[in-house]
Amino acid sequence: MTSGRKNILIVAAVALIVLASLYSFFRGQYNTFVTLDETVKSSWAQVENQLQRRYDLIPNLVETVKGYARQEKDVLIEVTNARARVGGAGTVPEKIQANTDLSGALSRLLVVVEQYPDLKSNQNFLRLQDELAGTENRIAVERRRYNEEVRRYNVAIRRFPNNLIAAIFGFQPASFYEVPAAAKAAPKVKF
C-alpha cells in the first residue's frame, strides 16, 4: 500500500469518526430538548387539570353566594366574566392571564362572603369553599412544578452550544406562569 493511499484512509477514518461524533452529539441534544419540551407540556397539562377543577367549582360557588348576597351583583358578574375569559383563552400566556384575573375575582368574592355570617355557616358553601381552597393549593403546586420544568427547558436551550442546536431545530423558550404585581397586593376590604 502506498503512503498516499494510507494517508487518504487515515483522513477518511478520522472524518468518519468526527462525523459520527457530531451526529451522536446533535442527536443526543435534540432528543434532550424534545424530552424537556414534552415535560413542560405535561406539566402545563397538570396545571390545566387543576384550573379546570376550579373552573368547574365556580358556578356552584356563585349560585350559593347569589342566594345570600343579592346586592353584591357586581362581584358575581366579575367572577362570571373572568370565568368566561378562562374558557376563551387559547395560548398558554392568555390562559395564565385569564386565570390570574379569575384568581383576583375569586379573592374579591371571598372578601364579600366575610360580610354574610349566615353564608359562612352554610354547609354547602363551606364544602365548596374547602374544595376551592384545596384546588387553589393544587394549582400552586402544579404551577411551581410547571415553572421548574420551564426553567430546566429554557436553561437547556440557552446554554452554548445547545443554543445553536435549539435555533437550528426551532426550539423556543417556554412561558413561565408568573403572578402579576397587582395579584401580590392584599385585597382591600370595605364594610
TIRO-2110 file (N, C-alpha, C; in Angstrom, 1 decimal):
// TIRO-2110
0.8, -1.2, 0.0, N, 1, A
0.0, 0.0, 0.0, CA, 1, A
0.9, 1.2, 0.0, C, 1, A
0.5, 2.2, -0.8, N, 2, A
1.4, 3.4, -0.9, CA, 2, A
1.0, 4.3, 0.2, C, 2, A
2.0, 5.2, 0.5, N, 3, A
1.8, 6.1, 1.6, CA, 3, A
0.7, 7.1, 1.3, C, 3, A
0.4, 7.5, 0.1, N, 4, A
-0.6, 8.4, -0.3, CA, 4, A
-2.0, 7.8, 0.0, C, 4, A
-2.1, 6.5, -0.4, N, 5, A
-3.3, 5.8, -0.1, CA, 5, A
-3.6, 5.6, 1.4, C, 5, A
-2.5, 5.3, 2.1, N, 6, A
-2.6, 5.1, 3.5, CA, 6, A
-3.1, 6.4, 4.2, C, 6, A
-2.6, 7.5, 3.8, N, 7, A
-2.9, 8.9, 4.3, CA, 7, A
-4.4, 9.1, 4.0, C, 7, A
-4.9, 8.8, 2.8, N, 8, A
-6.3, 9.0, 2.5, CA, 8, A
-7.2, 8.2, 3.4, C, 8, A
-6.8, 7.0, 3.6, N, 9, A
-7.6, 6.1, 4.5, CA, 9, A
-7.6, 6.6, 5.9, C, 9, A
-6.5, 7.1, 6.4, N, 10, A
-6.5, 7.7, 7.8, CA, 10, A
-7.3, 8.9, 7.9, C, 10, A
-7.3, 9.8, 6.9, N, 11, A
-8.1, 11.0, 6.9, CA, 11, A
-9.6, 10.6, 6.8, C, 11, A
-9.9, 9.7, 6.0, N, 12, A
-11.3, 9.2, 5.8, CA, 12, A
-11.8, 8.6, 7.1, C, 12, A
-11.0, 7.9, 7.8, N, 13, A
-11.3, 7.3, 9.1, CA, 13, A
-11.6, 8.3, 10.2, C, 13, A
-10.7, 9.3, 10.2, N, 14, A
-10.8, 10.4, 11.2, CA, 14, A
-12.1, 11.2, 10.8, C, 14, A
-12.3, 11.5, 9.6, N, 15, A
-13.5, 12.2, 9.2, CA, 15, A
-14.8, 11.5, 9.6, C, 15, A
-14.8, 10.2, 9.4, N, 16, A
-15.9, 9.4, 9.8, CA, 16, A
-16.2, 9.4, 11.3, C, 16, A
-15.1, 9.3, 12.0, N, 17, A
-15.2, 9.4, 13.5, CA, 17, A
-15.7, 10.7, 13.9, C, 17, A
-15.2, 11.8, 13.3, N, 18, A
-15.7, 13.1, 13.7, CA, 18, A
-17.2, 13.3, 13.3, C, 18, A
-17.6, 12.8, 12.1, N, 19, A
-18.9, 12.9, 11.7, CA, 19, A
-19.9, 12.1, 12.6, C, 19, A
-19.4, 10.9, 12.9, N, 20, A
-20.2, 10.1, 13.8, CA, 20, A
-20.4, 10.7, 15.2, C, 20, A
-19.3, 11.4, 15.7, N, 21, A
-19.4, 12.0, 17.0, CA, 21, A
-20.3, 13.2, 16.9, C, 21, A
-20.2, 14.0, 15.8, N, 22, A
-21.1, 15.2, 15.7, CA, 22, A
-22.6, 14.7, 15.6, C, 22, A
-22.8, 13.7, 14.8, N, 23, A
-24.2, 13.1, 14.7, CA, 23, A
-24.7, 12.7, 16.0, C, 23, A
-23.9, 12.0, 16.8, N, 24, A
-24.3, 11.5, 18.1, CA, 24, A
-24.6, 12.7, 19.0, C, 24, A
-23.7, 13.7, 19.0, N, 25, A
-23.9, 14.9, 19.9, CA, 25, A
-25.2, 15.6, 19.5, C, 25, A
-25.4, 15.9, 18.2, N, 26, A
-26.6, 16.6, 17.8, CA, 26, A
-27.9, 15.7, 18.1, C, 26, A
-27.8, 14.4, 17.8, N, 27, A
-29.0, 13.6, 18.1, CA, 27, A
-29.3, 13.6, 19.6, C, 27, A
-28.3, 13.5, 20.4, N, 28, A
-28.5, 13.5, 21.9, CA, 28, A
-29.0, 14.8, 22.4, C, 28, A
-28.5, 15.9, 21.9, N, 29, A
-29.1, 17.2, 22.3, CA, 29, A
-30.5, 17.4, 21.9, C, 29, A
-30.7, 17.0, 20.6, N, 30, A
-32.1, 17.2, 20.1, CA, 30, A
-33.1, 16.4, 20.9, C, 30, A
-32.7, 15.1, 21.2, N, 31, A
-33.6, 14.3, 22.0, CA, 31, A
-33.8, 14.8, 23.4, C, 31, A
-32.8, 15.4, 24.0, N, 32, A
-32.9, 16.0, 25.3, CA, 32, A
-33.9, 17.2, 25.2, C, 32, A
-33.8, 18.0, 24.2, N, 33, A
-34.7, 19.2, 24.0, CA, 33, A
-36.2, 18.7, 23.9, C, 33, A
-36.3, 17.6, 23.1, N, 34, A
-37.7, 17.0, 22.9, CA, 34, A
-38.2, 16.5, 24.2, C, 34, A
-37.4, 15.8, 25.0, N, 35, A
-37.8, 15.3, 26.3, CA, 35, A
-38.2, 16.5, 27.2, C, 35, A
-37.4, 17.5, 27.3, N, 36, A
-37.7, 18.6, 28.2, CA, 36, A
-38.9, 19.4, 27.7, C, 36, A
-39.1, 19.6, 26.4, N, 37, A
-40.3, 20.2, 25.8, CA, 37, A
-41.5, 19.4, 26.2, C, 37, A
-41.5, 18.1, 26.1, N, 38, A
-42.6, 17.3, 26.4, CA, 38, A
-42.9, 17.4, 27.9, C, 38, A
-41.9, 17.4, 28.7, N, 39, A
-42.1, 17.5, 30.2, CA, 39, A
-42.8, 18.9, 30.5, C, 39, A
-42.4, 20.0, 29.8, N, 40, A
-43.0, 21.3, 30.1, CA, 40, A
-44.5, 21.1, 29.7, C, 40, A
-44.8, 20.5, 28.5, N, 41, A
-46.2, 20.4, 28.1, CA, 41, A
-47.0, 19.5, 29.1, C, 41, A
-46.4, 18.5, 29.6, N, 42, A
-47.0, 17.6, 30.5, CA, 42, A
-47.3, 18.4, 31.8, C, 42, A
-46.3, 19.1, 32.3, N, 43, A
-46.5, 19.9, 33.5, CA, 43, A
-47.6, 21.0, 33.3, C, 43, A
-47.7, 21.6, 32.1, N, 44, A
-48.8, 22.5, 31.8, CA, 44, A
-50.1, 21.8, 31.8, C, 44, A
-50.2, 20.6, 31.3, N, 45, A
-51.4, 19.8, 31.4, CA, 45, A
-51.9, 19.6, 32.8, C, 45, A
-51.0, 19.4, 33.7, N, 46, A
-51.4, 19.2, 35.1, CA, 46, A
-51.9, 20.5, 35.7, C, 46, A
-51.3, 21.6, 35.3, N, 47, A
-51.8, 23.0, 35.8, CA, 47, A
-53.2, 23.1, 35.2, C, 47, A
-53.4, 22.8, 33.9, N, 48, A
-54.7, 23.0, 33.3, CA, 48, A
-55.8, 22.1, 34.0, C, 48, A
-55.4, 20.9, 34.4, N, 49, A
-56.3, 20.0, 35.1, CA, 49, A
-56.8, 20.7, 36.4, C, 49, A
-55.9, 21.3, 37.1, N, 50, A
-56.4, 21.9, 38.4, CA, 50, A
-57.2, 23.2, 38.1, C, 50, A
-56.8, 23.9, 37.0, N, 51, A
-57.5, 25.1, 36.7, CA, 51, A
-58.9, 24.7, 36.2, C, 51, A
-59.0, 23.6, 35.5, N, 52, A
-60.4, 23.2, 35.1, CA, 52, A
-61.2, 22.8, 36.3, C, 52, A
-60.6, 22.2, 37.3, N, 53, A
-61.3, 21.8, 38.5, CA, 53, A
-61.9, 23.1, 39.2, C, 53, A
-61.0, 24.1, 39.2, N, 54, A
-61.5, 25.4, 39.8, CA, 54, A
-62.6, 26.0, 39.0, C, 54, A
-62.4, 25.9, 37.6, N, 55, A
-63.4, 26.5, 36.7, CA, 55, A
-64.7, 25.8, 36.9, C, 55, A
-64.7, 24.5, 37.1, N, 56, A
-66.0, 23.8, 37.3, CA, 56, A
-66.6, 24.0, 38.7, C, 56, A
-65.9, 24.4, 39.7, N, 57, A
-66.4, 24.7, 41.0, CA, 57, A
-67.1, 26.1, 41.1, C, 57, A
-66.7, 27.0, 40.2, N, 58, A
-67.1, 28.4, 40.3, CA, 58, A
-68.6, 28.5, 40.2, C, 58, A
-69.3, 27.9, 39.2, N, 59, A
-70.7, 28.1, 39.1, CA, 59, A
-71.5, 27.7, 40.4, C, 59, A
-71.1, 26.6, 41.0, N, 60, A
-71.7, 26.2, 42.3, CA, 60, A
-71.5, 27.2, 43.4, C, 60, A
-70.3, 27.7, 43.4, N, 61, A
-69.9, 28.7, 44.5, CA, 61, A
-70.7, 30.0, 44.2, C, 61, A
-70.8, 30.5, 43.0, N, 62, A
-71.5, 31.7, 42.7, CA, 62, A
-73.0, 31.5, 43.0, C, 62, A
-73.6, 30.4, 42.6, N, 63, A
-75.0, 30.2, 42.9, CA, 63, A
-75.3, 30.2, 44.4, C, 63, A
-74.4, 29.6, 45.2, N, 64, A
-74.6, 29.5, 46.6, CA, 64, A
-74.5, 30.9, 47.2, C, 64, A
-73.5, 31.7, 46.8, N, 65, A
-73.4, 33.1, 47.3, CA, 65, A
-74.5, 34.0, 46.8, C, 65, A
-75.0, 33.7, 45.6, N, 66, A
-76.0, 34.6, 45.0, CA, 66, A
-77.3, 34.6, 45.8, C, 66, A
-77.6, 33.5, 46.4, N, 67, A
-78.8, 33.5, 47.3, CA, 67, A
-78.7, 34.3, 48.5, C, 67, A
-77.5, 34.5, 49.0, N, 68, A
-77.3, 35.3, 50.2, CA, 68, A
-76.9, 36.8, 49.9, C, 68, A
-76.2, 37.0, 48.8, N, 69, A
-75.6, 38.3, 48.6, CA, 69, A
-76.2, 38.9, 47.3, C, 69, A
-77.4, 39.1, 47.2, N, 70, A
-78.1, 39.7, 46.0, CA, 70, A
-77.5, 41.1, 45.7, C, 70, A
-77.2, 41.9, 46.7, N, 71, A
-76.7, 43.2, 46.4, CA, 71, A
-75.3, 43.2, 45.9, C, 71, A
-74.6, 42.1, 46.0, N, 72, A
-73.2, 42.0, 45.5, CA, 72, A
-73.1, 41.6, 44.1, C, 72, A
-74.0, 42.1, 43.3, N, 73, A
-74.2, 41.6, 41.9, CA, 73, A
-72.9, 41.9, 41.1, C, 73, A
-72.2, 43.0, 41.3, N, 74, A
-71.0, 43.4, 40.5, CA, 74, A
-69.9, 42.4, 40.7, C, 74, A
-69.7, 41.9, 41.9, N, 75, A
-68.7, 40.9, 42.2, CA, 75, A
-69.0, 39.6, 41.5, C, 75, A
-70.3, 39.2, 41.6, N, 76, A
-70.7, 37.9, 41.0, CA, 76, A
-70.5, 38.0, 39.4, C, 76, A
-70.9, 39.2, 38.9, N, 77, A
-70.7, 39.4, 37.4, CA, 77, A
-69.2, 39.3, 37.1, C, 77, A
-68.4, 39.9, 37.9, N, 78, A
-66.9, 39.9, 37.6, CA, 78, A
-66.4, 38.5, 37.6, C, 78, A
-66.8, 37.7, 38.6, N, 79, A
-66.3, 36.3, 38.7, CA, 79, A
-66.8, 35.5, 37.4, C, 79, A
-68.1, 35.7, 37.1, N, 80, A
-68.6, 35.0, 35.9, CA, 80, A
-67.9, 35.5, 34.6, C, 80, A
-67.6, 36.7, 34.5, N, 81, A
-66.9, 37.2, 33.3, CA, 81, A
-65.5, 36.7, 33.2, C, 81, A
-64.8, 36.7, 34.4, N, 82, A
-63.4, 36.2, 34.5, CA, 82, A
-63.4, 34.7, 34.1, C, 82, A
-64.4, 34.0, 34.6, N, 83, A
-64.5, 32.5, 34.2, CA, 83, A
-64.7, 32.4, 32.7, C, 83, A
-65.5, 33.2, 32.1, N, 84, A
-65.7, 33.1, 30.6, CA, 84, A
-64.4, 33.4, 29.9, C, 84, A
-63.6, 34.4, 30.4, N, 85, A
-62.3, 34.6, 29.7, CA, 85, A
-61.4, 33.4, 29.8, C, 85, A
-61.5, 32.7, 30.9, N, 86, A
-60.6, 31.5, 31.0, CA, 86, A
-61.1, 30.5, 30.0, C, 86, A
-62.4, 30.3, 29.8, N, 87, A
-62.9, 29.4, 28.8, CA, 87, A
-62.5, 29.8, 27.4, C, 87, A
-62.3, 31.1, 27.1, N, 88, A
-62.0, 31.6, 25.8, CA, 88, A
-60.5, 31.7, 25.5, C, 88, A
-59.6, 31.5, 26.5, N, 89, A
-58.2, 31.7, 26.3, CA, 89, A
-57.6, 30.6, 25.4, C, 89, A
-56.7, 30.9, 24.5, N, 90, A
-56.2, 29.9, 23.6, CA, 90, A
-54.7, 29.5, 23.9, C, 90, A
-53.9, 30.5, 24.0, N, 91, A
-52.4, 30.2, 24.2, CA, 91, A
-52.1, 30.1, 25.7, C, 91, A
-50.9, 29.6, 26.0, N, 92, A
-50.5, 29.5, 27.4, CA, 92, A
-50.5, 30.9, 28.1, C, 92, A
-49.8, 31.9, 27.5, N, 93, A
-49.8, 33.2, 28.1, CA, 93, A
-51.3, 33.8, 28.3, C, 93, A
-52.2, 33.6, 27.4, N, 94, A
-53.6, 34.0, 27.5, CA, 94, A
-54.2, 33.3, 28.7, C, 94, A
-54.0, 32.0, 28.8, N, 95, A
-54.6, 31.2, 29.9, CA, 95, A
-54.0, 31.6, 31.2, C, 95, A
-52.8, 31.9, 31.3, N, 96, A
-52.2, 32.4, 32.5, CA, 96, A
-52.8, 33.7, 32.9, C, 96, A
-52.9, 34.6, 32.0, N, 97, A
-53.5, 35.9, 32.3, CA, 97, A
-55.0, 35.8, 32.7, C, 97, A
-55.7, 35.0, 32.0, N, 98, A
-57.2, 34.8, 32.3, CA, 98, A
-57.3, 34.2, 33.7, C, 98, A
-56.5, 33.2, 34.0, N, 99, A
-56.6, 32.6, 35.3, CA, 99, A
-56.1, 33.5, 36.5, C, 99, A
-55.2, 34.4, 36.2, N, 100, A
-54.8, 35.4, 37.1, CA, 100, A
-55.9, 36.3, 37.4, C, 100, A
-56.6, 36.7, 36.4, N, 101, A
-57.8, 37.6, 36.6, CA, 101, A
-58.9, 36.9, 37.4, C, 101, A
-59.1, 35.6, 37.1, N, 102, A
-60.1, 34.8, 37.8, CA, 102, A
-59.7, 34.7, 39.3, C, 102, A
-58.4, 34.5, 39.6, N, 103, A
-58.0, 34.4, 41.0, CA, 103, A
-58.3, 35.7, 41.7, C, 103, A
-58.1, 36.8, 41.0, N, 104, A
-58.4, 38.1, 41.7, CA, 104, A
-59.9, 38.3, 41.9, C, 104, A
-60.7, 37.9, 40.9, N, 105, A
-62.1, 38.0, 41.1, CA, 105, A
-62.6, 37.0, 42.2, C, 105, A
-62.1, 35.9, 42.3, N, 106, A
-62.4, 34.9, 43.4, CA, 106, A
-62.0, 35.5, 44.8, C, 106, A
-60.9, 36.2, 44.8, N, 107, A
-60.5, 36.8, 46.1, CA, 107, A
-61.5, 37.8, 46.5, C, 107, A
-61.9, 38.7, 45.6, N, 108, A
-62.9, 39.7, 45.9, CA, 108, A
-64.2, 39.0, 46.3, C, 108, A
-64.6, 37.9, 45.7, N, 109, A
-65.8, 37.2, 46.1, CA, 109, A
-65.7, 36.7, 47.5, C, 109, A
-64.6, 36.2, 47.9, N, 110, A
-64.4, 35.6, 49.2, CA, 110, A
-64.4, 36.8, 50.3, C, 110, A
-63.9, 37.9, 49.9, N, 111, A
-64.0, 39.1, 50.8, CA, 111, A
-65.4, 39.5, 51.0, C, 111, A
-66.3, 39.4, 50.0, N, 112, A
-67.7, 39.7, 50.1, CA, 112, A
-68.4, 38.7, 51.1, C, 112, A
-68.0, 37.5, 51.0, N, 113, A
-68.5, 36.4, 51.8, CA, 113, A
-68.4, 36.7, 53.3, C, 113, A
-67.3, 37.3, 53.6, N, 114, A
-67.0, 37.7, 55.0, CA, 114, A
-68.1, 38.6, 55.6, C, 114, A
-68.9, 39.3, 54.8, N, 115, A
-69.9, 40.2, 55.3, CA, 115, A
-71.2, 39.4, 55.6, C, 115, A
-71.3, 38.1, 55.3, N, 116, A
-72.5, 37.3, 55.5, CA, 116, A
-72.3, 36.1, 56.4, C, 116, A
-72.5, 36.3, 57.7, N, 117, A
-72.3, 35.2, 58.6, CA, 117, A
-73.1, 34.0, 58.4, C, 117, A
-74.4, 34.2, 57.9, N, 118, A
-75.2, 33.0, 57.6, CA, 118, A
-74.6, 32.2, 56.5, C, 118, A
-74.1, 32.9, 55.5, N, 119, A
-73.5, 32.2, 54.3, CA, 119, A
-72.2, 31.4, 54.8, C, 119, A
-71.4, 32.1, 55.6, N, 120, A
-70.2, 31.4, 56.1, CA, 120, A
-70.5, 30.1, 56.9, C, 120, A
-71.7, 30.0, 57.4, N, 121, A
-72.0, 28.8, 58.2, CA, 121, A
-72.8, 27.8, 57.3, C, 121, A
-73.2, 28.1, 56.1, N, 122, A
-73.9, 27.2, 55.2, CA, 122, A
-73.1, 26.0, 54.8, C, 122, A
-73.5, 24.8, 55.1, N, 123, A
-72.7, 23.6, 54.8, CA, 123, A
-72.3, 23.5, 53.4, C, 123, A
-73.2, 23.8, 52.5, N, 124, A
-72.9, 23.7, 51.0, CA, 124, A
-71.8, 24.6, 50.7, C, 124, A
-71.9, 25.9, 51.2, N, 125, A
-70.9, 26.9, 50.9, CA, 125, A
-69.6, 26.4, 51.5, C, 125, A
-69.6, 25.9, 52.8, N, 126, A
-68.3, 25.5, 53.4, CA, 126, A
-67.7, 24.4, 52.6, C, 126, A
-68.4, 23.5, 52.2, N, 127, A
-67.9, 22.4, 51.4, CA, 127, A
-67.2, 22.9, 50.1, C, 127, A
-68.0, 23.8, 49.4, N, 128, A
-67.4, 24.4, 48.2, CA, 128, A
-66.2, 25.2, 48.4, C, 128, A
-66.2, 26.0, 49.5, N, 129, A
-65.0, 26.8, 49.9, CA, 129, A
-63.8, 25.9, 50.2, C, 129, A
-64.1, 24.8, 50.9, N, 130, A
-63.0, 23.8, 51.2, CA, 130, A
-62.4, 23.2, 49.9, C, 130, A
-63.3, 22.9, 49.0, N, 131, A
-62.9, 22.3, 47.7, CA, 131, A
-62.1, 23.3, 46.9, C, 131, A
-62.6, 24.6, 46.9, N, 132, A
-61.9, 25.6, 46.2, CA, 132, A
-60.5, 25.9, 46.8, C, 132, A
-60.4, 25.9, 48.2, N, 133, A
-59.1, 26.1, 48.8, CA, 133, A
-58.1, 24.9, 48.5, C, 133, A
-58.6, 23.7, 48.5, N, 134, A
-57.8, 22.6, 48.1, CA, 134, A
-57.3, 22.7, 46.7, C, 134, A
-58.2, 23.1, 45.8, N, 135, A
-57.9, 23.3, 44.4, CA, 135, A
-56.9, 24.4, 44.2, C, 135, A
-57.0, 25.5, 44.9, N, 136, A
-56.0, 26.6, 44.9, CA, 136, A
-54.6, 26.0, 45.3, C, 136, A
-54.6, 25.2, 46.3, N, 137, A
-53.3, 24.6, 46.8, CA, 137, A
-52.7, 23.7, 45.7, C, 137, A
-53.6, 22.9, 45.0, N, 138, A
-53.1, 22.1, 44.0, CA, 138, A
-52.6, 22.9, 42.8, C, 138, A
-53.3, 24.0, 42.5, N, 139, A
-52.8, 24.9, 41.4, CA, 139, A
-51.5, 25.4, 41.7, C, 139, A
-51.3, 25.8, 43.0, N, 140, A
-50.0, 26.4, 43.4, CA, 140, A
-48.9, 25.3, 43.2, C, 140, A
-49.1, 24.1, 43.6, N, 141, A
-48.1, 23.0, 43.5, CA, 141, A
-47.8, 22.8, 42.0, C, 141, A
-48.9, 22.6, 41.2, N, 142, A
-48.7, 22.3, 39.8, CA, 142, A
-48.0, 23.5, 39.1, C, 142, A
-48.3, 24.7, 39.5, N, 143, A
-47.7, 25.9, 38.9, CA, 143, A
-46.2, 25.9, 39.2, C, 143, A
-45.9, 25.6, 40.4, N, 144, A
-44.5, 25.5, 40.8, CA, 144, A
-43.7, 24.5, 40.0, C, 144, A
-44.3, 23.3, 39.9, N, 145, A
-43.7, 22.2, 39.1, CA, 145, A
-43.6, 22.6, 37.6, C, 145, A
-44.6, 23.3, 37.1, N, 146, A
-44.5, 23.7, 35.7, CA, 146, A
-43.4, 24.7, 35.5, C, 146, A
-43.3, 25.7, 36.4, N, 147, A
-42.2, 26.7, 36.3, CA, 147, A
-40.8, 26.1, 36.5, C, 147, A
-40.7, 25.0, 37.3, N, 148, A
-39.4, 24.3, 37.4, CA, 148, A
-39.0, 23.7, 36.1, C, 148, A
-40.0, 23.1, 35.5, N, 149, A
-39.7, 22.4, 34.2, CA, 149, A
-39.4, 23.4, 33.1, C, 149, A
-40.1, 24.5, 33.1, N, 150, A
-39.9, 25.6, 32.1, CA, 150, A
-38.4, 26.1, 32.3, C, 150, A
-38.0, 26.3, 33.6, N, 151, A
-36.7, 26.8, 33.9, CA, 151, A
-35.7, 25.8, 33.3, C, 151, A
-35.8, 24.5, 33.6, N, 152, A
-34.9, 23.5, 33.1, CA, 152, A
-34.8, 23.5, 31.6, C, 152, A
-36.0, 23.6, 30.9, N, 153, A
-36.0, 23.6, 29.5, CA, 153, A
-35.3, 24.8, 28.9, C, 153, A
-35.7, 26.0, 29.5, N, 154, A
-35.2, 27.3, 29.0, CA, 154, A
-33.7, 27.3, 29.2, C, 154, A
-33.2, 26.9, 30.3, N, 155, A
-31.7, 26.8, 30.5, CA, 155, A
-31.0, 25.9, 29.5, C, 155, A
-31.6, 24.8, 29.3, N, 156, A
-31.0, 23.8, 28.3, CA, 156, A
-30.9, 24.4, 26.9, C, 156, A
-31.9, 25.1, 26.5, N, 157, A
-31.9, 25.6, 25.1, CA, 157, A
-31.1, 26.9, 25.0, C, 157, A
-30.7, 27.5, 26.1, N, 158, A
-30.0, 28.8, 26.0, CA, 158, A
-28.5, 28.6, 26.2, C, 158, A
-28.0, 27.4, 26.8, N, 159, A
-26.6, 27.2, 27.0, CA, 159, A
-25.9, 26.9, 25.7, C, 159, A
-24.6, 27.3, 25.7, N, 160, A
-23.8, 27.1, 24.5, CA, 160, A
-23.2, 25.7, 24.6, C, 160, A
-23.1, 24.9, 23.6, N, 161, A
-23.6, 25.1, 22.2, CA, 161, A
-25.0, 24.7, 21.9, C, 161, A
-25.7, 24.3, 23.0, N, 162, A
-27.1, 23.9, 22.9, CA, 162, A
-27.9, 25.0, 22.2, C, 162, A
-27.6, 26.2, 22.4, N, 163, A
-28.4, 27.3, 21.8, CA, 163, A
-28.4, 27.3, 20.3, C, 163, A
-27.2, 26.8, 19.8, N, 164, A
-27.1, 26.7, 18.3, CA, 164, A
-28.0, 25.6, 17.8, C, 164, A
-27.9, 24.5, 18.5, N, 165, A
-28.8, 23.3, 18.0, CA, 165, A
-30.2, 23.7, 18.2, C, 165, A
-30.6, 24.3, 19.3, N, 166, A
-32.0, 24.7, 19.5, CA, 166, A
-32.5, 25.6, 18.4, C, 166, A
-31.6, 26.6, 18.0, N, 167, A
-32.0, 27.5, 17.0, CA, 167, A
-32.2, 26.8, 15.6, C, 167, A
-31.3, 25.9, 15.4, N, 168, A
-31.4, 25.1, 14.1, CA, 168, A
-32.8, 24.4, 14.0, C, 168, A
-33.2, 23.7, 15.1, N, 169, A
-34.4, 22.9, 15.1, CA, 169, A
-35.6, 23.7, 15.6, C, 169, A
-35.5, 25.0, 15.9, N, 170, A
-36.7, 25.8, 16.2, CA, 170, A
-37.2, 25.7, 17.6, C, 170, A
-36.4, 25.3, 18.5, N, 171, A
-36.9, 25.2, 19.9, CA, 171, A
-37.0, 26.6, 20.5, C, 171, A
-38.1, 27.0, 21.0, N, 172, A
-38.3, 28.4, 21.5, CA, 172, A
-38.5, 28.3, 23.0, C, 172, A
-38.1, 29.4, 23.8, N, 173, A
-38.3, 29.4, 25.2, CA, 173, A
-39.8, 29.3, 25.6, C, 173, A
-40.1, 28.6, 26.7, N, 174, A
-41.4, 28.5, 27.2, CA, 174, A
-41.8, 29.6, 28.1, C, 174, A
-43.0, 29.9, 28.3, N, 175, A
-43.5, 31.0, 29.2, CA, 175, A
-43.7, 30.5, 30.6, C, 175, A
-43.2, 31.3, 31.5, N, 176, A
-43.4, 31.0, 32.9, CA, 176, A
-44.8, 31.3, 33.3, C, 176, A
-45.3, 30.7, 34.4, N, 177, A
-46.6, 31.1, 34.9, CA, 177, A
-46.3, 32.1, 36.0, C, 177, A
-46.3, 33.3, 35.7, N, 178, A
-46.0, 34.4, 36.6, CA, 178, A
-47.2, 35.1, 37.2, C, 178, A
-47.1, 35.5, 38.4, N, 179, A
-48.1, 36.2, 39.1, CA, 179, A
-47.8, 37.7, 38.9, C, 179, A
-48.8, 38.5, 38.4, N, 180, A
-48.6, 39.9, 38.2, CA, 180, A
-48.5, 40.6, 39.5, C, 180, A
-47.9, 41.8, 39.5, N, 181, A
-47.7, 42.6, 40.7, CA, 181, A
-49.0, 42.9, 41.4, C, 181, A
-50.1, 43.2, 40.6, N, 182, A
-51.4, 43.5, 41.1, CA, 182, A
-51.9, 42.4, 42.0, C, 182, A
-51.6, 41.1, 41.6, N, 183, A
-52.1, 40.0, 42.4, CA, 183, A
-51.4, 39.8, 43.7, C, 183, A
-50.2, 40.4, 43.8, N, 184, A
-49.4, 40.3, 45.1, CA, 184, A
-49.9, 41.2, 46.2, C, 184, A
-50.7, 42.2, 45.8, N, 185, A
-51.2, 43.2, 46.8, CA, 185, A
-52.4, 42.6, 47.5, C, 185, A
-52.5, 42.9, 48.8, N, 186, A
-53.6, 42.4, 49.6, CA, 186, A
-54.9, 43.0, 49.1, C, 186, A
-56.0, 42.3, 49.0, N, 187, A
-57.3, 42.9, 48.6, CA, 187, A
-57.8, 43.9, 49.6, C, 187, A
-58.4, 44.9, 49.2, N, 188, A
-59.0, 45.9, 50.0, CA, 188, A
-60.4, 45.5, 50.5, C, 188, A
-60.6, 45.5, 51.8, N, 189, A
-61.9, 45.1, 52.4, CA, 189, A
-62.6, 46.3, 52.8, C, 189, A
-63.9, 46.5, 52.3, N, 190, A
-64.7, 47.6, 52.7, CA, 190, A
-66.0, 47.0, 53.3, C, 190, A
-66.4, 47.6, 54.4, N, 191, A
-67.6, 47.2, 55.1, CA, 191, A
-68.6, 48.4, 55.1, C, 191, A
END
